[in-house]
């Protein structure tokens, strides 16, 4: 939404861009694409570090041997706390982009990562109380909010035809922060030993500073992006926001939940040492992160709903393999199934996020809007919905870790948790098909036909291509 031509620019100081229309192909070709891509690069860097700090406890718990006096259920609860806070702060982080500017908020949010890193450095030693560890885990949750603000910001920079790839690349590059911190943890354990967690924390401090400085130097704020409380309320009332939140629980909730839990599951179900667990835990998050942009690209090409449907079918099958391996206590088969789950969750992350702007653009078309008016409607509602969907989806990670905690506490194995995940993926498959693909082969009704059928001049949205 651009300011009226007669109005003076609201903001003059700093790197503010007051006019932005990525749907204008001439503007995009001559000016917009270069600016958008530059912002994307440094957004990915800051979000990447944010994910590493958010999932820090998935690595720190591997350093916590018997001398720390914390049982497996207590460790699962620590990572659950970090997951919960990261999910909750995503909502205010979404609105912070328009309030402070995308570039400005990236600098602020990246700088805030120094707080949990320094706090963890101070307390990571035997004898620290469990309450203290829990409070530090709360602080690491701020890293989870970086995703929401970064995705909201990048969503505004790119045209609809490029959103799947751009959002997938932004999110995938950020998600890679998970396997990178796990690889860094593996390196520290292998070289300095599992009694040296402070080495890992010291290594991340300068990286946080670099991300903040580069964002300050090279990113931009978009003046036309404003917090539209009306759009926020409308998106909350829109059923598709909650349907997509449900589906995103299945994809991103799985990715982040498994990222936190993988090492603990290997240690407690298959008696792996910290080094043995760390040597494989990074593989799943890495593959899931790398494939996310490809999921967005496939969604651009074939439709997000179709790719999401196939993804949940694959995740159901992979979960079945994991359950069988868990029952048979076969570590090789378990690893294959679990890594497939990670990879498919990353693919689904890309396709589900592509669906969000597509759904609201389809609604705009059904309302009879065209051109920039339709694009503005889609940007307005999808921008408001993205933060909420991201927050609810991340809560899926909390559910996964709590399910593991309960399963290990009662049965000493994760099999029961995986059985509940299988049921959830099956439900996601059915919802995707029923809402977005059922009847997709039927030709869309014309306005006249729809009006004759229900007395309304508004067409029903066609969602099959979203």
N, C-alpha and C positions, 0 to 999 in steps of 0.2 A: 504494500500500500504506500503510494508516494504522497508526499505532502502537496497541497495545492500550489500552483505555480506562483501565486501572489504572496504566499507565506515565506517568510525568511527561514533559512535553514535553522533547525532547532539546535544543532551543535556545530561549532566551527573548529574548536581546538582538537588536536590529536588526529589520528587517522580515521576520520569519519567519511563515509561515502553516502551522500544524500540522495542520489538517484540510482536506482538499481532495477533493471528489468531483464532478467536472464532469458525470458521467453521470446524476446525480440532477437531474432537470429542475427541481424546486423550488429546490434550492440554486443551480443555474445561473441561473435566472431572477431570483432575489432578490438574489444576491450574486456568484456566480462569474463571470458574463459581463462585468460591469463591470471586475472585477479583471484578468481575462484579457486584455481588450482594451487596458487601460492598459499592461500589461506588453508586449503585442505592439507597441504604438506605439514604445516606447523601445528594445525589442529590435531593431526594424527600423532605427532610427537608428544604433545602435552597429554593427550588422552592415553597414549601408550604408557607413560610414566604413572598416570593415575590408576590404570588397571593394575600395574605392578604393585603399587602401594596398597590398593584395596585388597589384593589377594596375598599380601605379605604373610598373613598368618597360615596360609596353606603350606608355606615353607618353614616358618618359624616353629610350628609344632613338630617338625621333623628334628629340630635341635633339642626338643624338650624330652630328655630321657627320664628314667625312673627317679633321678635325683630331684626332679621338679615336683614330684608327688601328684601328678594330674593323670587321671585315668582316661581311657578312650572317649567315654561319654563327655567328660569335661573338655577335651580337645575339640570334639565335634561342636560343642556349645560355643566355644571361643570363635570358631570360624563362622558359626551361625550368627553371632552378634555382629561381626563385621559385615556379613551379607545383608542383614536387616537394615543397618544404618545406611549402607550404600544404596539400598533400594529407596529408603525414605527420603534421603536428601536429593534424589533425582528430581522431585517435583519443584522445590524452590530453585534448584540449579537451572531448570528449564526456563523459568521466568527471569532469571538473572541476566540472560543474554540480552533481552530487550531493555532491561533496566540499566545495565552498565555498559552494554556493547559487547559484541562477541570477542573482540580482541582484548578488551580490558578485563572481561571476566575470565578469559583463559589465563591471563597473567595472574590474577588474584587466586583462582582455583589451583593453579600449578604451585604457586608459592605456599599455599596452605598445606601442601603435602609434606613440607618440612616438619610440621608439628608432630604427626604420628611417627615419622621416621626418627626424630630426635627422642620422642618419648619411649619408643621401643628400644633404642640404644641404651637408654638409662636403666631400664627394668629387666632386660633379658639376662637373667641369671637365676640359679637355684636359690630358693628361700624367699623369692618375691611372692606376695600373696596372690591367690587366684583372682580376687577382686581387682587388684591392680592390673593384672593381665587383661581382664575383661574391659576395664576402662580404656586401656590402650587399643584394644581391638575396636572399641567404639570409635576412637579417633581415626583409625585407618579407613573407616567407612566413607570419609570425605572423598577418597579416591574413586568411589563408585559413582558419585554425582557428576564427575567430569564427563562421563559418557553422555548423559542427557543434555548438558549444555553444549557439548561439541556437536552432537547430532542435530540439535535444534538450530545451531548456528550454520552448519554446512547445508542443511536442508534449504535455507534461505538463499544460499549462493548459487545453487544449480537449477537448471530448467528441469521440468518433469521428465523429459526424455533421457536425462542423464542421472536422475536421482538414484536409481537402483545401483548403478556402478559407483557413484560418488559416496553414497551412504554406506555401501558395502565395503568400499576401500577404507573409509574413515573408521568404521566400526571394526573391520578386520585388523587394521593397523593398530588400533587401540587394544583389541583383544589379545594381540601377540604379546602385550605386556605380561600376560599370565605365564606363558611358557618361558619367557625370557627371565622373569624373576625366579622361576623354578630351576632353570638352567644355571643361573647365577648361584642359587642355593646349592645345587649339585656340585658346582666348582668349588665352593667354599668348603663343603663337607669333605670332598675328595682331597683337598689340599691342606686346609687348616684344621679339619676335623669338625665333628658335630658339636663341639663345645665352643665354637667361635661365631655365633650369630652376629656379633657386632661388626665383623668384617663385611658382611653383606649390607648391613645398614649404612656403614660408612661409604660404601661404593655408590649408593643411590643418592646421597646428598648432593654431590656436584651435578648429577644428571638432572635433578629437579630444578636447580638454579639455571642450568643451560636451557631447559625447556621454557621457563618463564621469561628469560631474557630474549630468546628468539621469537617468542610470541609477541613481546613488546615491540620488537624491531620490525617484524615482517607482516604481521596480521592487520586486518582492518575491521572497523565497526560499520555496520550497515544502519544508516539513519532511518530508512523506511520501516525497519523491523520494530514493531511496538508490541507491548503486552496488551492483548485484546481480551479483556475479561469476558466479554460477550462470547467470543469464540471458545474460551475455556469452558464456560458454562454449557455452551451448545455441545461441545465435544463430550462432556461428562454425561449429558442426557442422551447422546447418540449411542444406540446399541452396538454399533460397529467398533466403537472405542473399547468396549468391554469384551467383545468377541475377539478382537485382535490382542487384547491384553491376555486373554485366556490362551490363545495360540502362542504368544510370545513367552508365556510361562513354560510352555513345552519346549521351545527352542532355546532361548537365551537362559531361562531358568535352569535348564539342564546343563548348558555350557558352564555357567558360573558355579552352579552347585557341585558339579562333578570336578571342576577345577580345584575347588576348596577341599573336596573330600577324597580325591583319588589316592593321594599318598597315605592318608590315614586308613583307607580301606585295605590297601596292600599290606600295611604294617600289621593291622589287627586281624585280617581274615587269612592272610597268607604268610604271616610271620616274617615279612621282609624287614631287613635292617634299614635305618634311615638312608644310607648310601644306596642300597638296592632299590628302595622306593623312589628316591629322587632321580635315579638313573632312567626311569621310564615315565614318571608322572608328567613330564613336559611334552611328551609326544602327542597325546590327545589334544590338549589346548593349542599346540602349535598347528596341527592339521586343521582343527576347527576354525582357527583364526585365519589361516591362509586361504581356506575355501570360501569364507564369507563373501568376499567380493565376487567370486564366481557364482555364488547363489544369487546375488543381486543382478549379475549379468544375465544369468539364465532367466530370471524373473522379467527383466527388460525384454528379453527375446520371446519367451513362451508364455509369460503371465505368472505372477507371483503365486496365485492361488493353486495353480496346477503343480508348480514345483514344491510348494508347501505340503500339498496332499501326498506327493510321492515321498517327501522327506519323512513325514510321520509314519508312513507305511514301513520305510526302512528302519526308522528308530524302533518301531515295535518289534521288527524281526531281530534287530541287534540286541534288544533287551531280552528277548527269548533266549538268545545264545548265551548272554551273560548269566541268566538264571540257571540254565543247564550247567554251565561251567562252575557256577558257585556251588550247586548241589554236588557235582562230581569232584569238586576241589581241584579243578584243572586250571592252573595259572596261565599257561599259554593260550588256551581258548578264551579264558576270561579277559586277557589283555586284548586279544583280537576283537572280541565283541565290544569291550569298553571303548577302545580307540575308534571303532566304527561309530559308536554312539556320539562321541565327541565330534567326529568329522561331519556326520549328518546334522548335528545340532548347529554347527557353523553354517552349513548350507542353508538350513532353515532360517537362521538369523537373517541372512541376506535377503531371502525371498519374502519373509514376513514384513520386514521394514520397507521393502519396495511396495507392498500391498497398500500401506497406509496412505501415501499421497494419491495412489491410483483409485482407491475407494472414494475419496472425497472429490477427485476430479470426475469420477463417474456420477456422483450425486449432483455435481454442478451441471453436467451435460443433461441429466434428467430434469433439472430445473429449467432447461432451455437457455442456459448461459453459454456464451461463446467467447473465443479469443482471450484477451487479457482478463476480462471479467471472470471467466471460468477458472483461469489459472490463479487469479487472486483469491477466489473462493476456496480453491483446493489448498493453496499455501496457507491460508488463514486457519482452516480447520485442522489440516494435517500437522501444522506447526504446534497447535495447541494440544493435539492428541499424542504426539510423539513422546513428550515428557511423561505423561501419565502412563502410557503403554510401557515405556521403558522401566518405570518405577514398579509397576505391578509385575512385569515380567521378571524383574530381578528378585522379587519376593519368592519366585519359584526356586531360586537357589537356597533360600532359607528353608523352604519346605523340604528340599532334598536333604539338606544337612540334618534337620530335625528328624526326618524319617530314618536316616542312617543311625543317628544317635539312639533312637528308640529301638531299632532293629538289633543293634549290637548290644544294647543294654539288656534286652529281654531274651535274645536267642544267640548272641555271640557271633552273628553272621549278618551280612547285608542282604540276604536272599529275600526276606520279607519286604524290604524297602524296594528292591527292584521289581517285585511283583506289583506293587502299587504304582510304580512308574509305568509299567506296561499298560495297566488299565487306563492311565491318564493319556498316554499317547494314542491309544485306540479311540478315546473320546475326542481328542484333537482331530484325528483323521475324519471322524464322522461330522464334526462341526464344520470343518473346512469344506467338505463335499456338500453338505446340506445348505450352507449359507452362500457359498461363492461359486459352486460349480454345478449344482443340480439344475437341470434344465438349460445348461449353457448352450446346447446345440440348437435350441429353439430360437428362431429369429426374434429380435427385439420388437415389441409392439410399437406402432407409430403413435404419436400423440392423439390422433383422432380415434384410433382403436382403443387406446387406454381410456380416453374420455368416455367413449361409448360403453366401456365395460364398467367403469366405476364412477362416472360422473365427474372425473377430475381431468384437468388439462396437463397434469404433471406425469411424465413418463416414469416407469420403474427403472432404476439404475441397472445397467448391465455390468456385473462384477467379474465375469469369467476372465477378462483380460487384465485384471488388476495385478 
